[in-house]
Amino acid sequence: MSAKKPSNPAPIGLGIAGLGMAGAVMVQAAAVHEGYMLKAAADPHAGPREAFARDFNARAYADVAELVADPAVEVVYVATPHQFHAPHAILAAERGKHVILEKPMALTLAECEAIIAAAERNKVQLIVGHTHAYDPAIRVMHKLIASGALGKLGMINSFNYTNFLYRPRRPEELDTSLGGGILFNQVPHQIDIARLLGGGLVKCVRAQANALDRPRPTEGSCVAFLQFENGAAASLVYSGHDHFDSDEWYDWINERGAPKEPAHGSARRALKQSKDEARARTETYAYGAASAGMPPHQPHFGQTIATCANGDLRTSANGLMQYDISGASEIKIERGEGMPGRREVLDDMGAALRYGRPPVHDGRWGKATVEVALAILQSAREQREIALHHQVPVPEERT
Ligand SMILES: NC(=O)c1ccc[n+]([C@@H]2O[C@H](COP(=O)([O-])OP(=O)(O)OC[C@H]3O[C@@H](n4cnc5c(N)ncnc54)[C@H](O)[C@@H]3O)[C@@H](O)[C@H]2O)c1
């Protein structure tokens, strides 16, 4: 839901750290969000920097330290590679900038704690987003479950098959010890969705994760069982092996909400042709490399199904499907202006800054999601159930 805007508030000055795939999508979202003005960006690569500076008549720095020193920048969106999330978020907070931090919040709980401490010390807002828990369909699903209209929540099922592991990657993205693989990059979306729908408090985790391809020696698929304090449970299934593509079960609508052509196995085939994978990574996804239109449908992260006593809810191309004693019905969600998913992240930061409305996805929420991801890894390695200790609930006023 968009935050109500006071009359003619000054747009918030936004700076983008990292003009890669995520940075490019947020630029697109912020460019059409009336509450924000793109002021500056930072990236070591000249290509995306020059494209950004030209498109927005804005400053583009080679170093994040220069970006966070820019007085016109009030909020910094950190979309640099995982290993830089903690240092860049802390750098921004220390310069008094509010921070929107991409998932995963960081690679360890200690890093998460250092980020939270820096934000509190400098009295800046911290939002860990985007994750697909911000998708309008997930937010409406959360409201419906929390309203009790469908009775007690029993379980959540999140299921996504993609080509993740076979997109061009830098070496560290294929090394779990450096934050590579699906547990740091993809499964946090599913954990965040499940935690929002299930109330936030995961009690324990049991999981299996697979590294099935020796040349890409990191987790490419996993199945995890999450038990919540309130008795609900979630199963998270993810595969990034580029064989089956579960968008086939989503009317061939992609993650962003745009129509796509069936392309099973095409990422593997393209990779076989590629001579310089790390270079292809930059050239394929960086800001300015490819222009994407505004997607016409709702974003999603595969199939999300919630089972309650009196009915099931499932995300769909244009909202939700509800299945109950009266049959199947569609809950249509207006697509609205801007970029669904990212728009809500920007709205939440705007609401925090203008009305002091605390975000659900704050530092402690982000840390709790990282704790679940780390527990999935640990459970898979040690083949046992892992208890959790840093979970936080969805704040009561949001339920
Ligand atoms: N929420 C989402 O849906 C979503 C989607 C994609 C990526 N992400 C997240 O965004 C982050 C970036 O992922 P990506 O896919 O955009 O990667 P990417 O490699 O496409 O982009 C990263 C960018 O950061 C730049 N960079 C590297 N080191 C830097 C530094 N020291 N200072 C400034 N810039 C630096 C790179 O040049 C590159 O342009 C990751 O943490 C990823 O998990 C989130």
The ligand as a MOL file (V3000), in Angstrom:
LIG
                    3D

  0  0  0     0  0            999 V3000
M  V30 BEGIN CTAB
M  V30 COUNTS 44 48 0 0 0
M  V30 BEGIN ATOM
M  V30 1 N 15.9030 -7.9420 -4.1920 0
M  V30 2 C 16.1000 -8.4160 -5.3940 0
M  V30 3 O 15.1700 -8.8610 -6.0710 0
M  V30 4 C 17.5100 -8.4460 -5.9200 0
M  V30 5 C 17.7510 -8.6910 -7.2730 0
M  V30 6 C 19.0750 -8.7060 -7.7070 0
M  V30 7 C 20.0970 -8.5150 -6.7910 0
M  V30 8 N 19.8330 -8.2900 -5.4910 0 CHG=1
M  V30 9 C 20.8990 -8.0340 -4.5090 0
M  V30 10 O 21.5930 -6.8530 -4.9100 0
M  V30 11 C 22.9870 -7.0010 -4.6970 0
M  V30 12 C 23.7020 -6.8230 -6.0030 0
M  V30 13 O 23.3260 -7.8630 -6.8650 0
M  V30 14 P 23.3050 -7.6700 -8.4230 0
M  V30 15 O 22.6470 -8.8660 -8.9870 0
M  V30 16 O 22.7900 -6.3330 -8.7550 0 CHG=-1
M  V30 17 O 24.8570 -7.7570 -8.7060 0
M  V30 18 P 25.6440 -7.0670 -9.8650 0
M  V30 19 O 26.9560 -7.7080 -9.9140 0
M  V30 20 O 24.7970 -7.0480 -11.0980 0
M  V30 21 O 25.7730 -5.5710 -9.3600 0
M  V30 22 C 26.6280 -5.1820 -8.3490 0
M  V30 23 C 27.1980 -3.8500 -8.7440 0
M  V30 24 O 27.9980 -3.3700 -7.6800 0
M  V30 25 C 29.1660 -2.8430 -8.2210 0
M  V30 26 N 30.2270 -2.8690 -7.2210 0
M  V30 27 C 31.1070 -3.8560 -6.9420 0
M  V30 28 N 31.9340 -3.4620 -5.9650 0
M  V30 29 C 31.5480 -2.2090 -5.6300 0
M  V30 30 C 32.0270 -1.2680 -4.6840 0
M  V30 31 N 33.0470 -1.5680 -3.8680 0
M  V30 32 N 31.4220 -0.0810 -4.6130 0
M  V30 33 C 30.3690 0.2280 -5.4310 0
M  V30 34 N 29.8790 -0.6290 -6.3320 0
M  V30 35 C 30.4480 -1.8270 -6.4180 0
M  V30 36 C 29.4830 -3.7040 -9.4240 0
M  V30 37 O 30.3380 -3.0430 -10.3500 0
M  V30 38 C 28.0940 -3.9480 -9.9710 0
M  V30 39 O 27.7300 -2.9720 -10.9140 0
M  V30 40 C 23.1770 -8.4010 -4.1230 0
M  V30 41 O 23.3330 -8.2990 -2.7540 0
M  V30 42 C 21.9190 -9.1550 -4.4690 0
M  V30 43 O 21.5510 -10.0920 -3.4710 0
M  V30 44 C 18.5460 -8.2350 -5.0610 0
M  V30 END ATOM
M  V30 BEGIN BOND
M  V30 1 1 1 2
M  V30 2 2 2 3
M  V30 3 1 2 4
M  V30 4 1 4 5
M  V30 5 2 4 44
M  V30 6 2 5 6
M  V30 7 1 6 7
M  V30 8 2 7 8
M  V30 9 1 8 9
M  V30 10 1 8 44
M  V30 11 1 9 10
M  V30 12 1 9 42
M  V30 13 1 10 11
M  V30 14 1 11 12
M  V30 15 1 11 40
M  V30 16 1 12 13
M  V30 17 1 13 14
M  V30 18 2 14 15
M  V30 19 1 14 16
M  V30 20 1 14 17
M  V30 21 1 17 18
M  V30 22 2 18 19
M  V30 23 1 18 20
M  V30 24 1 18 21
M  V30 25 1 21 22
M  V30 26 1 22 23
M  V30 27 1 23 24
M  V30 28 1 23 38
M  V30 29 1 24 25
M  V30 30 1 25 26
M  V30 31 1 25 36
M  V30 32 1 26 27
M  V30 33 1 26 35
M  V30 34 2 27 28
M  V30 35 1 28 29
M  V30 36 1 29 30
M  V30 37 2 29 35
M  V30 38 1 30 31
M  V30 39 2 30 32
M  V30 40 1 32 33
M  V30 41 2 33 34
M  V30 42 1 34 35
M  V30 43 1 36 37
M  V30 44 1 36 38
M  V30 45 1 38 39
M  V30 46 1 40 41
M  V30 47 1 40 42
M  V30 48 1 42 43
M  V30 END BOND
M  V30 END CTAB
M  END
